[in-house]
C-alpha cells in the first residue's frame, strides 16, 4: 500500500523517512524515527515492528538481528514489509512473499527504498537512483526529490492520498515532522508545508533546547531578526507566502 525511503545523511548525521501511499494517514502508521535510527513498517503494517524496533535499535541492536526476530515471531510476516537503519548505518529490509505486487526493496550505503502495491519495480529503483544522484542537495530536498521521482515512475498503483515526512537532527525530538492524511497530491502538499516551515519555524527551531544545551536560546532577538530578514528577502524576490494561515 506504500512506498518509502529511509536514509541517514552522511554529512550531517540527520536521519529520516518519507512515505507516500493511497492509504489514509500513512504518515501516522508507517514511519518511526529517533535520534539516530529509523524503521518503516508497511504493507499490511504491524506498528509494533516500528515501536519495538525503534526502541531496540536505539539501544544498539543490529538491524539484522531485530528484523530477523520480527520475521520469526510474527505469524503475519508474509504480508508485512519493513526496512530499517541502525546506529551504525546498517540497513535491513523484508518484503513478505504475500505482499501485493509489485512489491520489493533496494538499497545503497545509508539509504533504503521499499514499496508494495506499486506500478512496478521502477518506482523503488527511480527513487533510489534519484537520491544517489542528488548528493549536492540538502538532505530534506534529496528525500523529497527521490519520492517525487518514484511518483513519476508510477507510485502506488491505486493512486495518491497521503504522505509523511520525519527528520531527526541528532535530537530525541524531530527537526521536522509533517503529515498529509487525505489529499489528491500529498507530496506536493508536503512540499508546500516544508516551504511554509522556512518562514518562521525553521528559524524558531534553531533556538530550541538540545541534549547539549538544556536551555537552548533564551534571547529571541536573533530569531526575530532572521524571520524579518527572510520575509524581506521573499518580498524582494516577489515570492508570496504559501501559508494558509489567516
Legacy VTK file of the C-alpha trace (Angstrom):
# vtk DataFile Version 3.0
C-alpha trace
ASCII
DATASET POLYDATA
POINTS 246 float
0.000 0.000 0.000
3.014 2.256 0.086
6.500 3.244 -0.901
9.016 4.922 1.372
12.622 5.965 1.705
14.690 5.563 4.872
18.038 7.340 4.910
20.830 8.764 7.036
22.764 11.797 5.789
26.473 11.043 5.588
27.421 14.685 6.170
25.166 15.901 8.978
24.100 12.623 10.570
20.439 13.550 10.070
18.097 10.592 9.702
14.651 10.494 8.171
11.783 8.797 6.398
9.394 9.965 3.709
6.374 7.846 2.823
3.564 8.151 0.274
0.532 5.961 -0.294
-3.053 5.581 -1.462
-3.850 4.842 2.168
-5.337 7.261 4.663
-2.882 8.766 7.166
0.057 6.561 6.161
2.305 9.090 7.904
0.812 8.025 11.234
1.457 4.294 10.894
4.496 3.765 8.676
7.453 5.950 9.786
9.198 5.588 13.141
12.287 7.768 13.625
14.514 8.507 16.604
17.777 10.393 17.143
19.949 8.006 15.120
17.775 5.069 14.000
14.656 4.596 11.889
12.068 1.961 10.957
9.378 1.970 8.265
6.662 -0.665 8.734
4.266 -1.004 5.794
2.187 -3.294 3.521
-0.270 -4.900 5.983
1.637 -2.894 8.531
2.374 -4.031 12.058
3.082 -0.855 14.068
4.725 -2.940 16.796
7.569 -3.561 14.369
8.096 0.191 14.352
7.631 0.813 18.071
9.680 -2.134 19.350
12.173 -1.834 16.507
12.911 1.793 17.293
13.416 1.016 20.965
15.774 -1.882 20.319
17.779 -0.145 17.618
18.176 2.896 19.887
19.759 0.592 22.459
22.360 -0.517 19.936
20.935 -3.731 18.500
21.820 -4.546 14.909
19.122 -4.108 12.290
19.673 -7.656 11.017
19.021 -9.116 14.473
15.912 -7.030 15.096
14.331 -7.730 11.713
15.137 -11.433 11.844
13.445 -11.652 15.242
10.325 -9.886 13.975
10.009 -12.195 10.982
10.372 -15.272 13.180
7.817 -14.063 15.768
5.118 -12.593 13.522
2.706 -15.146 12.061
1.691 -12.495 9.546
5.214 -11.807 8.306
4.324 -12.868 4.750
2.076 -9.799 4.386
4.478 -7.406 6.107
7.085 -5.129 4.625
9.676 -3.229 6.635
13.064 -1.600 6.260
15.261 -0.022 8.901
18.612 1.561 9.620
20.582 1.042 12.842
23.062 3.213 14.736
25.958 2.018 12.593
24.088 2.839 9.385
23.413 -0.800 8.529
20.208 -1.446 6.588
17.889 -4.428 6.733
14.700 -4.961 4.748
11.916 -7.525 4.500
9.225 -7.915 1.845
6.845 -10.748 2.689
6.054 -13.278 -0.006
2.344 -12.419 0.070
2.705 -8.652 -0.258
0.647 -7.328 -3.184
2.596 -6.899 -6.428
4.630 -5.069 -7.303
6.485 -5.358 -4.023
10.171 -5.224 -3.210
13.060 -3.203 -1.886
16.520 -1.953 -2.812
19.284 -0.111 -1.007
22.692 1.550 -1.133
25.006 2.965 1.501
22.887 4.652 4.213
19.668 4.559 2.175
16.841 2.083 1.612
13.697 2.192 -0.524
10.802 -0.240 -0.266
7.297 -0.432 -1.647
4.291 -2.600 -2.335
1.128 -2.289 -4.440
3.284 -0.329 -6.892
3.017 0.054 -10.649
6.375 -1.695 -10.977
9.968 -2.079 -9.829
10.854 1.234 -11.450
9.212 3.085 -8.559
11.757 1.947 -5.976
14.658 1.966 -8.447
13.988 5.520 -9.615
13.508 6.683 -6.018
16.874 5.249 -5.026
18.663 6.476 -8.152
17.364 9.996 -7.647
18.614 10.027 -4.056
22.065 8.873 -5.128
22.203 11.403 -7.970
21.400 14.382 -5.732
24.248 14.289 -3.230
24.775 18.023 -3.713
21.317 18.791 -2.313
20.351 19.281 1.344
19.094 16.091 2.986
15.432 17.128 3.104
15.459 18.138 -0.548
17.133 14.859 -1.547
14.391 12.901 0.181
11.583 14.866 -1.446
13.096 14.740 -4.925
13.539 10.994 -4.572
9.928 10.387 -3.620
8.765 12.619 -6.452
10.870 10.538 -8.838
9.150 7.413 -7.534
5.763 9.001 -8.068
6.751 9.986 -11.603
7.657 6.343 -12.211
4.137 5.315 -11.231
3.998 5.244 -7.437
1.170 3.401 -5.719
-0.839 1.711 -8.476
-4.119 2.651 -6.758
-3.425 6.379 -6.785
-2.499 9.057 -4.226
-3.907 10.034 -0.861
-1.410 10.591 1.945
2.228 11.235 2.766
4.502 11.815 5.728
7.955 13.254 6.400
10.031 12.920 9.573
13.650 14.009 10.051
15.716 13.993 13.243
18.888 16.067 13.520
20.725 14.415 16.400
17.988 15.089 18.936
15.266 12.950 20.506
12.619 15.247 19.038
12.178 15.747 15.273
13.735 18.577 13.315
10.618 18.441 11.150
7.563 16.179 11.278
4.823 16.669 8.686
1.771 14.694 7.605
-0.798 14.957 4.860
-3.591 12.498 5.574
-6.080 12.968 2.720
-5.094 14.908 -0.384
-5.125 14.382 -4.149
-1.444 15.396 -4.369
0.082 14.649 -0.962
3.758 15.000 -1.911
3.042 18.428 -3.404
1.274 19.371 -0.177
4.246 18.151 1.868
6.428 20.445 -0.246
4.117 23.352 0.467
4.309 22.679 4.195
8.098 22.476 4.034
8.127 25.833 2.277
5.864 27.362 4.932
8.155 25.976 7.646
11.007 28.108 6.288
9.075 31.305 7.018
9.159 31.083 10.809
9.500 27.543 12.134
12.937 26.934 10.615
14.343 29.967 12.433
12.478 29.300 15.680
13.741 25.715 15.835
17.351 26.920 15.959
16.666 28.313 19.416
15.169 25.127 20.850
16.863 23.250 23.674
19.114 20.303 22.792
20.769 17.387 24.542
23.906 19.507 24.638
22.232 22.781 25.683
19.319 22.287 28.078
18.262 25.933 27.945
18.514 26.475 24.222
18.480 30.087 23.064
16.771 32.285 25.662
17.263 35.530 23.732
14.771 35.502 20.883
16.046 38.668 19.177
18.303 36.747 16.729
15.311 34.568 15.812
13.060 37.570 15.245
15.758 39.188 13.104
16.177 36.051 10.982
12.421 35.820 10.423
12.273 39.502 9.449
15.192 39.208 7.030
13.716 36.075 5.430
10.390 37.841 4.912
12.081 40.880 3.388
14.018 38.654 1.014
10.856 36.872 -0.119
9.167 40.215 -0.783
12.225 41.465 -2.683
12.156 38.341 -4.846
8.430 38.690 -5.432
7.579 35.446 -3.633
4.263 35.220 -1.799
3.768 33.209 1.360
2.260 29.778 0.689
0.782 29.616 4.165
-2.997 29.164 4.517
-2.976 30.837 7.924
-5.436 33.690 8.482
LINES 1 247
246 0 1 2 3 4 5 6 7 8 9 10 11 12 13 14 15 16 17 18 19 20 21 22 23 24 25 26 27 28 29 30 31 32 33 34 35 36 37 38 39 40 41 42 43 44 45 46 47 48 49 50 51 52 53 54 55 56 57 58 59 60 61 62 63 64 65 66 67 68 69 70 71 72 73 74 75 76 77 78 79 80 81 82 83 84 85 86 87 88 89 90 91 92 93 94 95 96 97 98 99 100 101 102 103 104 105 106 107 108 109 110 111 112 113 114 115 116 117 118 119 120 121 122 123 124 125 126 127 128 129 130 131 132 133 134 135 136 137 138 139 140 141 142 143 144 145 146 147 148 149 150 151 152 153 154 155 156 157 158 159 160 161 162 163 164 165 166 167 168 169 170 171 172 173 174 175 176 177 178 179 180 181 182 183 184 185 186 187 188 189 190 191 192 193 194 195 196 197 198 199 200 201 202 203 204 205 206 207 208 209 210 211 212 213 214 215 216 217 218 219 220 221 222 223 224 225 226 227 228 229 230 231 232 233 234 235 236 237 238 239 240 241 242 243 244 245
